[in-house]
């Protein structure tokens, strides 16, 4: 799954050019699922502790 052009992630166009490859991997592998019930990536926002913990947990579960 790609985040660009995804109608469920309308703010995907705000991802910085240097981060696009990493975002493709993170979204495509399910590591990043988005905010607001998965409808926003919020690429220019901040992540709170619980969001970081969820990302780390998904990564650890995927790459045991």
mmCIF file of the N, C-alpha and C atoms, coordinates in Angstrom:
data_MODEL
# 
_entry.id   MODEL 
# 
loop_
_atom_site.group_PDB 
_atom_site.id 
_atom_site.type_symbol 
_atom_site.label_atom_id 
_atom_site.label_alt_id 
_atom_site.label_comp_id 
_atom_site.label_asym_id 
_atom_site.label_entity_id 
_atom_site.label_seq_id 
_atom_site.pdbx_PDB_ins_code 
_atom_site.Cartn_x 
_atom_site.Cartn_y 
_atom_site.Cartn_z 
_atom_site.occupancy 
_atom_site.B_iso_or_equiv 
_atom_site.pdbx_formal_charge 
_atom_site.auth_seq_id 
_atom_site.auth_comp_id 
_atom_site.auth_asym_id 
_atom_site.auth_atom_id 
_atom_site.pdbx_PDB_model_num 
ATOM 1   N N  . UNK A 1 1  ? 0.839  -1.192  0.000  1.00 0.00 ? 1  UNK A N  1 
ATOM 2   C CA . UNK A 1 1  ? 0.000  0.000   0.000  1.00 0.00 ? 1  UNK A CA 1 
ATOM 3   C C  . UNK A 1 1  ? 0.877  1.246   0.000  1.00 0.00 ? 1  UNK A C  1 
ATOM 4   N N  . UNK A 1 2  ? 0.581  2.147   -0.859 1.00 0.00 ? 2  UNK A N  1 
ATOM 5   C CA . UNK A 1 2  ? 1.334  3.387   -0.945 1.00 0.00 ? 2  UNK A CA 1 
ATOM 6   C C  . UNK A 1 2  ? 0.515  4.496   -0.300 1.00 0.00 ? 2  UNK A C  1 
ATOM 7   N N  . UNK A 1 3  ? 1.173  5.423   0.313  1.00 0.00 ? 3  UNK A N  1 
ATOM 8   C CA . UNK A 1 3  ? 0.460  6.517   0.969  1.00 0.00 ? 3  UNK A CA 1 
ATOM 9   C C  . UNK A 1 3  ? 0.143  7.644   0.002  1.00 0.00 ? 3  UNK A C  1 
ATOM 10  N N  . UNK A 1 4  ? 0.900  7.777   -1.064 1.00 0.00 ? 4  UNK A N  1 
ATOM 11  C CA . UNK A 1 4  ? 0.683  8.865   -2.009 1.00 0.00 ? 4  UNK A CA 1 
ATOM 12  C C  . UNK A 1 4  ? -0.549 8.582   -2.871 1.00 0.00 ? 4  UNK A C  1 
ATOM 13  N N  . UNK A 1 5  ? -1.402 9.552   -2.963 1.00 0.00 ? 5  UNK A N  1 
ATOM 14  C CA . UNK A 1 5  ? -2.604 9.392   -3.767 1.00 0.00 ? 5  UNK A CA 1 
ATOM 15  C C  . UNK A 1 5  ? -3.681 8.573   -3.080 1.00 0.00 ? 5  UNK A C  1 
ATOM 16  N N  . UNK A 1 6  ? -3.435 8.187   -1.842 1.00 0.00 ? 6  UNK A N  1 
ATOM 17  C CA . UNK A 1 6  ? -4.411 7.400   -1.089 1.00 0.00 ? 6  UNK A CA 1 
ATOM 18  C C  . UNK A 1 6  ? -5.489 8.342   -0.561 1.00 0.00 ? 6  UNK A C  1 
ATOM 19  N N  . UNK A 1 7  ? -6.742 8.157   -0.949 1.00 0.00 ? 7  UNK A N  1 
ATOM 20  C CA . UNK A 1 7  ? -7.792 9.060   -0.488 1.00 0.00 ? 7  UNK A CA 1 
ATOM 21  C C  . UNK A 1 7  ? -8.018 8.978   1.026  1.00 0.00 ? 7  UNK A C  1 
ATOM 22  N N  . UNK A 1 8  ? -7.540 7.917   1.641  1.00 0.00 ? 8  UNK A N  1 
ATOM 23  C CA . UNK A 1 8  ? -7.682 7.764   3.092  1.00 0.00 ? 8  UNK A CA 1 
ATOM 24  C C  . UNK A 1 8  ? -6.580 8.493   3.846  1.00 0.00 ? 8  UNK A C  1 
ATOM 25  N N  . UNK A 1 9  ? -5.597 9.006   3.143  1.00 0.00 ? 9  UNK A N  1 
ATOM 26  C CA . UNK A 1 9  ? -4.487 9.759   3.740  1.00 0.00 ? 9  UNK A CA 1 
ATOM 27  C C  . UNK A 1 9  ? -4.314 11.067  2.965  1.00 0.00 ? 9  UNK A C  1 
ATOM 28  N N  . UNK A 1 10 ? -5.278 11.994  3.090  1.00 0.00 ? 10 UNK A N  1 
ATOM 29  C CA . UNK A 1 10 ? -5.251 13.200  2.267  1.00 0.00 ? 10 UNK A CA 1 
ATOM 30  C C  . UNK A 1 10 ? -4.062 14.125  2.522  1.00 0.00 ? 10 UNK A C  1 
ATOM 31  N N  . UNK A 1 11 ? -3.384 13.979  3.664  1.00 0.00 ? 11 UNK A N  1 
ATOM 32  C CA . UNK A 1 11 ? -2.247 14.855  3.947  1.00 0.00 ? 11 UNK A CA 1 
ATOM 33  C C  . UNK A 1 11 ? -0.916 14.247  3.508  1.00 0.00 ? 11 UNK A C  1 
ATOM 34  N N  . UNK A 1 12 ? -0.963 13.181  2.740  1.00 0.00 ? 12 UNK A N  1 
ATOM 35  C CA . UNK A 1 12 ? 0.258  12.517  2.275  1.00 0.00 ? 12 UNK A CA 1 
ATOM 36  C C  . UNK A 1 12 ? 1.124  13.435  1.422  1.00 0.00 ? 12 UNK A C  1 
ATOM 37  N N  . UNK A 1 13 ? 0.515  14.403  0.770  1.00 0.00 ? 13 UNK A N  1 
ATOM 38  C CA . UNK A 1 13 ? 1.290  15.323  -0.067 1.00 0.00 ? 13 UNK A CA 1 
ATOM 39  C C  . UNK A 1 13 ? 2.202  16.227  0.760  1.00 0.00 ? 13 UNK A C  1 
ATOM 40  N N  . UNK A 1 14 ? 2.016  16.257  2.060  1.00 0.00 ? 14 UNK A N  1 
ATOM 41  C CA . UNK A 1 14 ? 2.842  17.090  2.939  1.00 0.00 ? 14 UNK A CA 1 
ATOM 42  C C  . UNK A 1 14 ? 4.112  16.386  3.407  1.00 0.00 ? 14 UNK A C  1 
ATOM 43  N N  . UNK A 1 15 ? 4.305  15.137  3.002  1.00 0.00 ? 15 UNK A N  1 
ATOM 44  C CA . UNK A 1 15 ? 5.523  14.408  3.360  1.00 0.00 ? 15 UNK A CA 1 
ATOM 45  C C  . UNK A 1 15 ? 6.695  15.031  2.607  1.00 0.00 ? 15 UNK A C  1 
ATOM 46  N N  . UNK A 1 16 ? 7.749  15.363  3.329  1.00 0.00 ? 16 UNK A N  1 
ATOM 47  C CA . UNK A 1 16 ? 8.936  15.953  2.713  1.00 0.00 ? 16 UNK A CA 1 
ATOM 48  C C  . UNK A 1 16 ? 9.561  14.979  1.723  1.00 0.00 ? 16 UNK A C  1 
ATOM 49  N N  . UNK A 1 17 ? 10.159 15.515  0.685  1.00 0.00 ? 17 UNK A N  1 
ATOM 50  C CA . UNK A 1 17 ? 10.752 14.695  -0.374 1.00 0.00 ? 17 UNK A CA 1 
ATOM 51  C C  . UNK A 1 17 ? 11.745 13.681  0.184  1.00 0.00 ? 17 UNK A C  1 
ATOM 52  N N  . UNK A 1 18 ? 12.595 14.100  1.125  1.00 0.00 ? 18 UNK A N  1 
ATOM 53  C CA . UNK A 1 18 ? 13.623 13.202  1.658  1.00 0.00 ? 18 UNK A CA 1 
ATOM 54  C C  . UNK A 1 18 ? 13.025 12.042  2.455  1.00 0.00 ? 18 UNK A C  1 
ATOM 55  N N  . UNK A 1 19 ? 11.788 12.167  2.903  1.00 0.00 ? 19 UNK A N  1 
ATOM 56  C CA . UNK A 1 19 ? 11.172 11.147  3.759  1.00 0.00 ? 19 UNK A CA 1 
ATOM 57  C C  . UNK A 1 19 ? 10.238 10.204  3.004  1.00 0.00 ? 19 UNK A C  1 
ATOM 58  N N  . UNK A 1 20 ? 10.005 10.455  1.737  1.00 0.00 ? 20 UNK A N  1 
ATOM 59  C CA . UNK A 1 20 ? 9.003  9.675   1.001  1.00 0.00 ? 20 UNK A CA 1 
ATOM 60  C C  . UNK A 1 20 ? 9.314  8.185   0.938  1.00 0.00 ? 20 UNK A C  1 
ATOM 61  N N  . UNK A 1 21 ? 10.544 7.818   0.682  1.00 0.00 ? 21 UNK A N  1 
ATOM 62  C CA . UNK A 1 21 ? 10.891 6.395   0.596  1.00 0.00 ? 21 UNK A CA 1 
ATOM 63  C C  . UNK A 1 21 ? 10.655 5.693   1.933  1.00 0.00 ? 21 UNK A C  1 
ATOM 64  N N  . UNK A 1 22 ? 11.073 6.310   3.018  1.00 0.00 ? 22 UNK A N  1 
ATOM 65  C CA . UNK A 1 22 ? 10.869 5.730   4.344  1.00 0.00 ? 22 UNK A CA 1 
ATOM 66  C C  . UNK A 1 22 ? 9.385  5.655   4.701  1.00 0.00 ? 22 UNK A C  1 
ATOM 67  N N  . UNK A 1 23 ? 8.622  6.675   4.322  1.00 0.00 ? 23 UNK A N  1 
ATOM 68  C CA . UNK A 1 23 ? 7.183  6.659   4.596  1.00 0.00 ? 23 UNK A CA 1 
ATOM 69  C C  . UNK A 1 23 ? 6.492  5.564   3.798  1.00 0.00 ? 23 UNK A C  1 
ATOM 70  N N  . UNK A 1 24 ? 6.929  5.361   2.541  1.00 0.00 ? 24 UNK A N  1 
ATOM 71  C CA . UNK A 1 24 ? 6.351  4.263   1.744  1.00 0.00 ? 24 UNK A CA 1 
ATOM 72  C C  . UNK A 1 24 ? 6.563  2.935   2.459  1.00 0.00 ? 24 UNK A C  1 
ATOM 73  N N  . UNK A 1 25 ? 7.784  2.718   2.959  1.00 0.00 ? 25 UNK A N  1 
ATOM 74  C CA . UNK A 1 25 ? 8.085  1.485   3.664  1.00 0.00 ? 25 UNK A CA 1 
ATOM 75  C C  . UNK A 1 25 ? 7.260  1.374   4.951  1.00 0.00 ? 25 UNK A C  1 
ATOM 76  N N  . UNK A 1 26 ? 7.238  2.433   5.756  1.00 0.00 ? 26 UNK A N  1 
ATOM 77  C CA . UNK A 1 26 ? 6.571  2.388   7.059  1.00 0.00 ? 26 UNK A CA 1 
ATOM 78  C C  . UNK A 1 26 ? 5.057  2.203   6.923  1.00 0.00 ? 26 UNK A C  1 
ATOM 79  N N  . UNK A 1 27 ? 4.441  2.905   5.985  1.00 0.00 ? 27 UNK A N  1 
ATOM 80  C CA . UNK A 1 27 ? 3.004  2.765   5.773  1.00 0.00 ? 27 UNK A CA 1 
ATOM 81  C C  . UNK A 1 27 ? 2.705  1.418   5.116  1.00 0.00 ? 27 UNK A C  1 
ATOM 82  N N  . UNK A 1 28 ? 3.494  1.070   4.123  1.00 0.00 ? 28 UNK A N  1 
ATOM 83  C CA . UNK A 1 28 ? 3.281  -0.187  3.411  1.00 0.00 ? 28 UNK A CA 1 
ATOM 84  C C  . UNK A 1 28 ? 3.441  -1.420  4.277  1.00 0.00 ? 28 UNK A C  1 
ATOM 85  N N  . UNK A 1 29 ? 4.325  -1.344  5.269  1.00 0.00 ? 29 UNK A N  1 
ATOM 86  C CA . UNK A 1 29 ? 4.540  -2.494  6.146  1.00 0.00 ? 29 UNK A CA 1 
ATOM 87  C C  . UNK A 1 29 ? 3.631  -2.478  7.369  1.00 0.00 ? 29 UNK A C  1 
ATOM 88  N N  . UNK A 1 30 ? 2.842  -1.411  7.509  1.00 0.00 ? 30 UNK A N  1 
ATOM 89  C CA . UNK A 1 30 ? 1.914  -1.344  8.640  1.00 0.00 ? 30 UNK A CA 1 
ATOM 90  C C  . UNK A 1 30 ? 2.524  -0.796  9.913  1.00 0.00 ? 30 UNK A C  1 
ATOM 91  N N  . UNK A 1 31 ? 3.755  -0.323  9.842  1.00 0.00 ? 31 UNK A N  1 
ATOM 92  C CA . UNK A 1 31 ? 4.403  0.253   11.023 1.00 0.00 ? 31 UNK A CA 1 
ATOM 93  C C  . UNK A 1 31 ? 3.716  1.569   11.392 1.00 0.00 ? 31 UNK A C  1 
ATOM 94  N N  . UNK A 1 32 ? 3.445  2.397   10.390 1.00 0.00 ? 32 UNK A N  1 
ATOM 95  C CA . UNK A 1 32 ? 2.685  3.628   10.589 1.00 0.00 ? 32 UNK A CA 1 
ATOM 96  C C  . UNK A 1 32 ? 1.290  3.422   10.028 1.00 0.00 ? 32 UNK A C  1 
ATOM 97  N N  . UNK A 1 33 ? 0.298  3.693   10.845 1.00 0.00 ? 33 UNK A N  1 
ATOM 98  C CA . UNK A 1 33 ? -1.085 3.512   10.395 1.00 0.00 ? 33 UNK A CA 1 
ATOM 99  C C  . UNK A 1 33 ? -1.846 4.820   10.278 1.00 0.00 ? 33 UNK A C  1 
ATOM 100 N N  . UNK A 1 34 ? -1.327 5.879   10.877 1.00 0.00 ? 34 UNK A N  1 
ATOM 101 C CA . UNK A 1 34 ? -1.965 7.178   10.786 1.00 0.00 ? 34 UNK A CA 1 
ATOM 102 C C  . UNK A 1 34 ? -2.690 7.571   12.059 1.00 0.00 ? 34 UNK A C  1 
ATOM 103 N N  . UNK A 1 35 ? -3.040 8.833   12.114 1.00 0.00 ? 35 UNK A N  1 
ATOM 104 C CA . UNK A 1 35 ? -3.777 9.400   13.244 1.00 0.00 ? 35 UNK A CA 1 
ATOM 105 C C  . UNK A 1 35 ? -5.237 9.561   12.859 1.00 0.00 ? 35 UNK A C  1 
ATOM 106 N N  . UNK A 1 36 ? -6.059 9.942   13.799 1.00 0.00 ? 36 UNK A N  1 
ATOM 107 C CA . UNK A 1 36 ? -7.482 10.201  13.541 1.00 0.00 ? 36 UNK A CA 1 
ATOM 108 C C  . UNK A 1 36 ? -8.134 9.014   12.849 1.00 0.00 ? 36 UNK A C  1 
ATOM 109 N N  . UNK A 1 37 ? -8.056 7.867   13.493 1.00 0.00 ? 37 UNK A N  1 
ATOM 110 C CA . UNK A 1 37 ? -8.629 6.625   12.950 1.00 0.00 ? 37 UNK A CA 1 
ATOM 111 C C  . UNK A 1 37 ? -8.007 6.232   11.623 1.00 0.00 ? 37 UNK A C  1 
ATOM 112 N N  . UNK A 1 38 ? -6.714 6.556   11.466 1.00 0.00 ? 38 UNK A N  1 
ATOM 113 C CA . UNK A 1 38 ? -5.986 6.157   10.272 1.00 0.00 ? 38 UNK A CA 1 
ATOM 114 C C  . UNK A 1 38 ? -6.229 7.027   9.062  1.00 0.00 ? 38 UNK A C  1 
ATOM 115 N N  . UNK A 1 39 ? -6.856 8.181   9.242  1.00 0.00 ? 39 UNK A N  1 
ATOM 116 C CA . UNK A 1 39 ? -7.170 9.032   8.094  1.00 0.00 ? 39 UNK A CA 1 
ATOM 117 C C  . UNK A 1 39 ? -6.123 10.100  7.822  1.00 0.00 ? 39 UNK A C  1 
ATOM 118 N N  . UNK A 1 40 ? -5.151 10.279  8.727  1.00 0.00 ? 40 UNK A N  1 
ATOM 119 C CA . UNK A 1 40 ? -4.121 11.290  8.534  1.00 0.00 ? 40 UNK A CA 1 
ATOM 120 C C  . UNK A 1 40 ? -2.756 10.723  8.876  1.00 0.00 ? 40 UNK A C  1 
ATOM 121 N N  . UNK A 1 41 ? -1.769 11.104  8.081  1.00 0.00 ? 41 UNK A N  1 
ATOM 122 C CA . UNK A 1 41 ? -0.391 10.748  8.410  1.00 0.00 ? 41 UNK A CA 1 
ATOM 123 C C  . UNK A 1 41 ? 0.224  11.779  9.344  1.00 0.00 ? 41 UNK A C  1 
ATOM 124 N N  . UNK A 1 42 ? -0.168 13.023  9.197  1.00 0.00 ? 42 UNK A N  1 
ATOM 125 C CA . UNK A 1 42 ? 0.363  14.143  9.980  1.00 0.00 ? 42 UNK A CA 1 
ATOM 126 C C  . UNK A 1 42 ? 1.889  14.203  9.893  1.00 0.00 ? 42 UNK A C  1 
ATOM 127 N N  . UNK A 1 43 ? 2.426  14.251  8.665  1.00 0.00 ? 43 UNK A N  1 
ATOM 128 C CA . UNK A 1 43 ? 3.878  14.194  8.487  1.00 0.00 ? 43 UNK A CA 1 
ATOM 129 C C  . UNK A 1 43 ? 4.646  15.396  9.035  1.00 0.00 ? 43 UNK A C  1 
ATOM 130 N N  . UNK A 1 44 ? 3.989  16.504  9.247  1.00 0.00 ? 44 UNK A N  1 
ATOM 131 C CA . UNK A 1 44 ? 4.669  17.678  9.785  1.00 0.00 ? 44 UNK A CA 1 
ATOM 132 C C  . UNK A 1 44 ? 4.376  17.874  11.273 1.00 0.00 ? 44 UNK A C  1 
ATOM 133 N N  . UNK A 1 45 ? 3.633  16.928  11.875 1.00 0.00 ? 45 UNK A N  1 
ATOM 134 C CA . UNK A 1 45 ? 3.253  17.045  13.282 1.00 0.00 ? 45 UNK A CA 1 
ATOM 135 C C  . UNK A 1 45 ? 4.235  16.353  14.209 1.00 0.00 ? 45 UNK A C  1 
ATOM 136 N N  . UNK A 1 46 ? 3.868  16.305  15.451 1.00 0.00 ? 46 UNK A N  1 
ATOM 137 C CA . UNK A 1 46 ? 4.671  15.641  16.478 1.00 0.00 ? 46 UNK A CA 1 
ATOM 138 C C  . UNK A 1 46 ? 3.998  14.344  16.908 1.00 0.00 ? 46 UNK A C  1 
ATOM 139 N N  . UNK A 1 47 ? 4.791  13.405  17.365 1.00 0.00 ? 47 UNK A N  1 
ATOM 140 C CA . UNK A 1 47 ? 4.256  12.148  17.889 1.00 0.00 ? 47 UNK A CA 1 
ATOM 141 C C  . UNK A 1 47 ? 4.354  12.181  19.413 1.00 0.00 ? 47 UNK A C  1 
ATOM 142 N N  . UNK A 1 48 ? 3.278  11.777  20.074 1.00 0.00 ? 48 UNK A N  1 
ATOM 143 C CA . UNK A 1 48 ? 3.317  11.706  21.531 1.00 0.00 ? 48 UNK A CA 1 
ATOM 144 C C  . UNK A 1 48 ? 3.847  10.334  21.946 1.00 0.00 ? 48 UNK A C  1 
ATOM 145 N N  . UNK A 1 49 ? 4.137  10.191  23.205 1.00 0.00 ? 49 UNK A N  1 
ATOM 146 C CA . UNK A 1 49 ? 4.785  8.982   23.713 1.00 0.00 ? 49 UNK A CA 1 
ATOM 147 C C  . UNK A 1 49 ? 4.035  7.704   23.337 1.00 0.00 ? 49 UNK A C  1 
ATOM 148 N N  . UNK A 1 50 ? 2.736  7.699   23.492 1.00 0.00 ? 50 UNK A N  1 
ATOM 149 C CA . UNK A 1 50 ? 1.962  6.489   23.197 1.00 0.00 ? 50 UNK A CA 1 
ATOM 150 C C  . UNK A 1 50 ? 2.017  6.144   21.704 1.00 0.00 ? 50 UNK A C  1 
ATOM 151 N N  . UNK A 1 51 ? 2.081  7.154   20.834 1.00 0.00 ? 51 UNK A N  1 
ATOM 152 C CA . UNK A 1 51 ? 2.197  6.896   19.402 1.00 0.00 ? 51 UNK A CA 1 
ATOM 153 C C  . UNK A 1 51 ? 3.562  6.290   19.080 1.00 0.00 ? 51 UNK A C  1 
ATOM 154 N N  . UNK A 1 52 ? 4.605  6.822   19.697 1.00 0.00 ? 52 UNK A N  1 
ATOM 155 C CA . UNK A 1 52 ? 5.952  6.257   19.504 1.00 0.00 ? 52 UNK A CA 1 
ATOM 156 C C  . UNK A 1 52 ? 6.010  4.818   19.995 1.00 0.00 ? 52 UNK A C  1 
ATOM 157 N N  . UNK A 1 53 ? 5.397  4.555   21.147 1.00 0.00 ? 53 UNK A N  1 
ATOM 158 C CA . UNK A 1 53 ? 5.379  3.197   21.701 1.00 0.00 ? 53 UNK A CA 1 
ATOM 159 C C  . UNK A 1 53 ? 4.659  2.234   20.754 1.00 0.00 ? 53 UNK A C  1 
ATOM 160 N N  . UNK A 1 54 ? 3.561  2.683   20.161 1.00 0.00 ? 54 UNK A N  1 
ATOM 161 C CA . UNK A 1 54 ? 2.819  1.830   19.222 1.00 0.00 ? 54 UNK A CA 1 
ATOM 162 C C  . UNK A 1 54 ? 3.650  1.524   17.980 1.00 0.00 ? 54 UNK A C  1 
ATOM 163 N N  . UNK A 1 55 ? 4.365  2.526   17.479 1.00 0.00 ? 55 UNK A N  1 
ATOM 164 C CA . UNK A 1 55 ? 5.222  2.331   16.301 1.00 0.00 ? 55 UNK A CA 1 
ATOM 165 C C  . UNK A 1 55 ? 6.328  1.324   16.618 1.00 0.00 ? 55 UNK A C  1 
ATOM 166 N N  . UNK A 1 56 ? 6.959  1.487   17.771 1.00 0.00 ? 56 UNK A N  1 
ATOM 167 C CA . UNK A 1 56 ? 8.031  0.568   18.170 1.00 0.00 ? 56 UNK A CA 1 
ATOM 168 C C  . UNK A 1 56 ? 7.484  -0.844  18.359 1.00 0.00 ? 56 UNK A C  1 
ATOM 169 N N  . UNK A 1 57 ? 6.309  -0.964  18.981 1.00 0.00 ? 57 UNK A N  1 
ATOM 170 C CA . UNK A 1 57 ? 5.711  -2.281  19.182 1.00 0.00 ? 57 UNK A CA 1 
ATOM 171 C C  . UNK A 1 57 ? 5.404  -2.964  17.851 1.00 0.00 ? 57 UNK A C  1 
ATOM 172 N N  . UNK A 1 58 ? 4.814  -2.221  16.908 1.00 0.00 ? 58 UNK A N  1 
ATOM 173 C CA . UNK A 1 58 ? 4.509  -2.815  15.590 1.00 0.00 ? 58 UNK A CA 1 
ATOM 174 C C  . UNK A 1 58 ? 5.789  -3.259  14.888 1.00 0.00 ? 58 UNK A C  1 
ATOM 175 N N  . UNK A 1 59 ? 6.834  -2.455  14.997 1.00 0.00 ? 59 UNK A N  1 
ATOM 176 C CA . UNK A 1 59 ? 8.114  -2.811  14.388 1.00 0.00 ? 59 UNK A CA 1 
ATOM 177 C C  . UNK A 1 59 ? 8.665  -4.078  15.014 1.00 0.00 ? 59 UNK A C  1 
ATOM 178 N N  . UNK A 1 60 ? 8.672  -4.148  16.342 1.00 0.00 ? 60 UNK A N  1 
ATOM 179 C CA . UNK A 1 60 ? 9.220  -5.315  17.049 1.00 0.00 ? 60 UNK A CA 1 
ATOM 180 C C  . UNK A 1 60 ? 8.427  -6.580  16.730 1.00 0.00 ? 60 UNK A C  1 
ATOM 181 N N  . UNK A 1 61 ? 7.102  -6.472  16.640 1.00 0.00 ? 61 UNK A N  1 
ATOM 182 C CA . UNK A 1 61 ? 6.277  -7.641  16.316 1.00 0.00 ? 61 UNK A CA 1 
ATOM 183 C C  . UNK A 1 61 ? 6.525  -8.108  14.890 1.00 0.00 ? 61 UNK A C  1 
ATOM 184 N N  . UNK A 1 62 ? 6.725  -7.174  13.992 1.00 0.00 ? 62 UNK A N  1 
ATOM 185 C CA . UNK A 1 62 ? 6.942  -7.542  12.596 1.00 0.00 ? 62 UNK A CA 1 
ATOM 186 C C  . UNK A 1 62 ? 8.317  -8.148  12.358 1.00 0.00 ? 62 UNK A C  1 
ATOM 187 N N  . UNK A 1 63 ? 9.327  -7.671  13.091 1.00 0.00 ? 63 UNK A N  1 
ATOM 188 C CA . UNK A 1 63 ? 10.705 -8.105  12.853 1.00 0.00 ? 63 UNK A CA 1 
ATOM 189 C C  . UNK A 1 63 ? 11.300 -8.819  14.059 1.00 0.00 ? 63 UNK A C  1 
ATOM 190 N N  . UNK A 1 64 ? 10.576 -9.798  14.573 1.00 0.00 ? 64 UNK A N  1 
ATOM 191 C CA . UNK A 1 64 ? 11.070 -10.591 15.706 1.00 0.00 ? 64 UNK A CA 1 
ATOM 192 C C  . UNK A 1 64 ? 12.287 -11.387 15.309 1.00 0.00 ? 64 UNK A C  1 
# 
